[in-house]
């Protein structure tokens, strides 16, 4: 039996997204893996963004490090991934049919997002007899392995249960006192830039920009996730990357201001191509197939009538100005479309009754899909900052010398975090068998 690990920490130094405790989390977990769980240091891959002598935690490097670890795994091996950094949520194309209504993502240092589909793909590649445990100490991490079974948590939209805190993307498009929907949350400057490039927003009954209900609700959602409810000692920051900050960073990286909510995915494809997220490539492929079939994206209204139209217009412009359009879209066209994928730009959603429960992927999330995870700094000294969930795990392990099951670990973490004054609720997503299996054993 071999034990291997990939540890990822993103502090995003000198950026709008800067955090302080993520690298500390990595080294604490490193010591625990070696000292308590018997990992050899040569079998632990560390990716951090504060030291150039280590592999940088870009989207490409994180994916490759995890896939390389899985590709050589043999029955009986124990694999472990720990991520500390920002999480974010992209409004899902599938709207209310999606398990959570959003695409949960982790945020690598280069903004090349890894989505819940990427982690589902990773879990499906784990060989039989091999166990993969993923700890994600990031915001919105509940449900990060798409279509997994929820053992502890309330992130998924189960039949008959309606989430009350989240704003669905369909609402952002269709609601509002002025009826403007998405058009209202696209800034006037971005709208003008899109129009100047021949990219026209779909036509809506447009009310006053500043009075649109959906506009305010969108920004309230963005701001709400920057507030961390905490009654303990010291300061805390949210590990949720607001869409507004993500958009600003993408605009800075590309030098283009015509990037907004509806064009995040094609922008990521434009930036990263083959190395972009699996879901991003699938989405672009679906857009291309729709364009080839004469679909403008406006039919059907709602998500498909607005976001897809905007994304298609963006993509059409990129193809028009690209001298070799086939090579540009080839990474998307070559992406296989699996039967288990969720709805992408018009596909049939993957129902809750079909959810995969037999794989060996185990997700321990720092919070629920609709919650934030805290980056805590109780002393004001960044060298002592930590992720609340990462610290809870280390505290529990230090207090319990005997092995502990995944279910017991997460249950104890919930109790400890509540006692410490944090409002986040860790989650556990895995098969029934893995819920009662020992943590990293």
Long-range contacts (C-beta under 8 A, 24 or more apart in sequence): 1-76, 1-77, 1-78, 2-43, 2-73, 2-74, 2-77, 2-78, 3-33, 3-37, 3-38, 3-39, 3-40, 3-43, 3-77, 3-78, 3-79, 3-80, 3-440, 4-39, 4-43, 4-44, 4-45, 4-69, 4-73, 4-77, 4-78, 4-79, 4-80, 5-33, 5-39, 5-43, 5-44, 5-45, 5-69, 5-79, 5-80, 5-81, 5-82, 6-44, 6-45, 6-47, 6-62, 6-65, 6-66, 6-69, 6-80, 6-81, 6-82, 7-44, 7-45, 7-46, 7-47, 7-81, 7-82, 8-47, 8-48, 8-57, 8-62, 8-65, 8-81, 8-82, 8-83, 8-84, 8-85, 9-46, 9-47, 9-48, 9-49, 9-50, 9-57, 9-84, 9-85, 10-48, 10-49, 10-57, 10-84, 10-85, 10-86, 10-107, 10-108, 10-109, 11-48, 11-49, 11-50, 11-85, 12-49, 12-85, 12-86, 12-109, 13-49, 13-50, 15-249, 16-245, 16-248, 16-249, 17-86, 17-107, 17-241, 17-245, 17-249, 19-85, 19-86, 19-237, 19-239, 19-375, 19-385, 20-237, 20-375, 20-377, 20-382, 20-385, 21-84, 21-375, 21-376, 21-377, 21-382, 21-385, 21-386, 21-387, 21-390, 22-84, 22-85, 22-137, 22-375, 22-387, 23-48, 23-49, 23-50, 23-84, 24-383, 24-384, 24-385, 24-386, 25-82, 25-84, 25-137, 25-386, 25-387, 25-390, 25-391, 26-82, 26-84, 28-386, 28-390, 28-391, 28-394, 29-82, 29-135, 29-390, 29-393, 29-394, 32-394, 32-397, 33-80, 33-440, 36-397, 37-440, 37-441, 39-80, 45-69, 49-109, 56-109, 56-110, 57-85, 57-108, 57-109, 58-108, 58-109, 58-110, 58-112, 59-108, 59-110, 59-111, 59-112, 59-113, 59-114, 59-272, 59-275, 59-276, 59-277, 60-112, 60-272, 60-275, 61-108, 62-106, 62-108, 62-114, 63-114, 63-118, 63-275, 66-122, 67-122, 67-125, 70-122, 70-125, 70-126, 70-127, 70-130, 70-132, 71-125, 73-126, 73-127, 73-130, 74-127, 74-129, 74-130, 75-127, 75-128, 75-129, 75-130, 76-129, 76-130, 77-129, 77-130, 77-131, 78-130, 78-131, 78-133, 78-440, 78-441, 79-126, 79-130, 79-131, 79-132, 79-133, 80-132, 80-133, 80-134, 80-135, 80-440, 81-132, 81-133, 81-134, 81-135, 82-134, 82-135, 82-137, 82-390, 83-134, 83-135, 83-136, 83-137, 83-138, 84-137, 84-138, 84-387, 84-390, 85-137, 85-138, 85-239, 86-138, 86-139, 86-239, 86-240, 86-241, 87-136, 87-138, 87-139, 87-140, 87-141, 87-144, 87-239, 87-240, 87-241, 87-373, 88-113, 88-139, 88-140, 88-240, 88-241, 88-242, 88-243, 88-246, 89-140, 89-369, 90-115, 90-243, 90-264, 90-265, 91-168, 91-169, 91-172, 91-261, 91-307, 92-169, 92-342, 92-343, 93-283, 93-303, 93-304, 93-307, 93-308, 93-343, 93-344, 93-345, 94-303, 94-342, 94-343, 94-344, 94-349, 95-168, 95-169, 95-170, 95-302, 95-303, 96-157, 96-168, 96-170, 97-342, 97-343, 97-349, 98-157, 98-342, 98-343, 98-349, 99-143, 99-146, 99-147, 99-155, 99-156, 99-157, 99-342, 99-352, 99-355, 100-142, 100-143, 100-155, 100-156, 100-157, 100-163, 100-166, 100-369, 100-370, 101-157, 101-163, 101-166, 101-168, 101-169, 102-140, 102-166, 102-169, 102-369, 103-279, 104-140, 104-141, 104-142, 104-143, 104-144, 104-369, 105-140, 105-277, 106-136, 106-138, 106-141, 106-144, 107-138, 107-241, 107-246, 111-246, 111-249, 111-250, 111-253, 111-268, 112-268, 112-271, 112-272, 112-275, 112-276, 112-277, 113-268, 113-277, 113-280, 114-277, 115-146, 115-277, 115-278, 115-279, 115-280, 116-143, 116-144, 116-145, 116-146, 116-279, 117-146, 117-277, 117-278, 117-279, 117-282, 117-341, 117-342, 118-277, 118-278, 118-279, 119-144, 119-145, 119-146, 119-361, 119-363, 120-145, 120-146, 120-147, 120-148, 120-340, 120-356, 121-278, 122-361, 123-148, 123-356, 123-359, 123-360, 123-361, 124-340, 124-356, 124-359, 124-361, 126-359, 126-360, 126-361, 128-360, 129-360, 130-360, 131-360, 131-362, 131-434, 131-437, 132-360, 132-361, 132-362, 133-362, 133-364, 133-406, 133-439, 133-440, 134-361, 134-362, 134-363, 134-364, 135-364, 135-366, 135-389, 135-390, 135-393, 136-363, 136-364, 136-365, 136-366, 137-239, 137-366, 137-373, 137-387, 137-388, 137-389, 137-390, 138-239, 138-366, 138-373, 139-225, 139-238, 139-239, 139-240, 139-241, 139-366, 139-367, 139-371, 139-372, 139-373, 140-225, 140-240, 140-367, 140-369, 140-370, 140-371, 140-372, 141-363, 141-365, 141-366, 141-367, 141-369, 141-373, 141-427, 142-365, 142-367, 142-368, 142-369, 142-370, 142-371, 142-427, 142-429, 143-365, 143-369, 143-427, 143-429, 144-363, 144-365, 144-429, 145-361, 145-363, 145-429, 146-342, 147-340, 147-342, 147-350, 147-354, 147-355, 147-356, 148-355, 148-356, 148-357, 148-359, 148-361, 148-363, 148-429, 148-430, 149-355, 149-356, 149-357, 149-429, 149-430, 149-431, 149-432, 150-427, 150-428, 150-429, 151-406, 151-407, 151-410, 151-427, 151-428, 151-429, 151-430, 151-432, 151-435, 152-407, 152-410, 152-411, 152-414, 152-426, 152-427, 152-428, 153-365, 153-368, 153-425, 153-426, 153-427, 153-428, 153-429, 154-368, 154-425, 155-365, 155-368, 155-369, 155-370, 155-427, 156-352, 156-369, 157-352, 158-352, 159-352, 163-370, 165-370, 166-369, 166-370, 167-217, 167-218, 167-221, 169-303, 169-307, 170-302, 170-303, 171-214, 171-217, 172-214, 172-217, 172-218, 172-261, 173-214, 173-302, 173-303, 173-306, 173-307, 174-214, 174-301, 174-302, 175-213, 175-214, 175-217, 176-207, 176-212, 176-213, 176-214, 176-215, 177-207, 177-211, 177-212, 177-213, 178-205, 178-206, 178-207, 178-208, 178-209, 178-211, 178-212, 178-213, 179-204, 179-205, 179-206, 179-207, 179-212, 180-204, 180-205, 180-206, 180-207, 180-209, 180-212, 180-214, 180-215, 181-212, 181-214, 181-306, 182-214, 182-261, 182-262, 182-306, 182-307, 182-310, 184-209, 184-212, 184-214, 184-215, 185-212, 185-214, 185-215, 185-218, 185-219, 185-260, 185-261, 186-260, 186-261, 186-262, 187-260, 189-257, 190-257, 190-258, 190-259, 190-260, 193-257, 193-258, 194-258, 194-260, 194-313, 194-314, 197-258, 197-317, 198-317, 199-258, 199-310, 199-313, 199-314, 199-316, 199-317, 200-313, 201-310, 202-298, 202-305, 202-306, 202-309, 202-310, 219-244, 225-372, 226-372, 227-372, 228-372, 228-374, 228-422, 228-423, 229-422, 229-423, 230-374, 230-376, 230-421, 230-422, 230-423, 231-421, 232-376, 232-378, 232-420, 232-421, 232-422, 233-378, 234-376, 234-377, 234-378, 234-379, 234-380, 235-376, 235-377, 235-378, 235-380, 236-374, 236-375, 236-376, 236-377, 236-388, 236-422, 237-374, 237-375, 237-377, 238-372, 238-373, 238-374, 238-375, 239-366, 239-372, 239-373, 239-374, 239-375, 239-387, 240-372, 240-373, 258-314, 260-310, 261-307, 262-306, 262-307, 262-310, 262-311, 262-314, 263-310, 263-311, 263-314, 265-311, 266-311, 266-314, 266-315, 266-318, 267-314, 269-331, 269-332, 270-318, 273-328, 273-331, 274-331, 276-331, 278-335, 279-344, 281-331, 281-332, 281-335, 282-332, 282-335, 282-337, 282-341, 282-344, 283-311, 283-344, 283-345, 284-315, 284-329, 284-332, 285-332, 285-333, 285-335, 285-337, 286-344, 286-345, 286-346, 286-347, 287-311, 287-312, 287-315, 287-345, 288-315, 288-329, 288-332, 288-333, 290-345, 290-346, 291-315, 291-316, 295-346, 297-345, 300-346, 304-345, 304-346, 308-345, 308-346, 311-345, 357-431, 357-432, 358-431, 359-431, 360-431, 360-434, 361-430, 362-406, 362-428, 362-429, 362-430, 362-434, 362-437, 363-427, 363-428, 363-429, 363-430, 364-393, 364-406, 364-409, 364-410, 364-426, 364-427, 364-428, 365-389, 365-426, 365-427, 365-428, 365-429, 366-390, 366-424, 366-426, 367-424, 367-425, 367-426, 367-427, 368-424, 368-425, 368-427, 371-423, 371-424, 371-425, 372-424, 373-424, 374-422, 374-424, 376-422, 388-417, 388-420, 388-422, 388-424, 389-413, 389-417, 389-424, 389-426, 392-416, 392-417, 392-420, 392-426, 403-438, 403-439, 403-441, 404-438, 404-439, 405-435, 405-436, 405-437, 405-438, 405-439, 406-430, 406-434, 406-435, 406-436, 406-437, 406-438, 406-439, 407-435, 407-436, 409-439
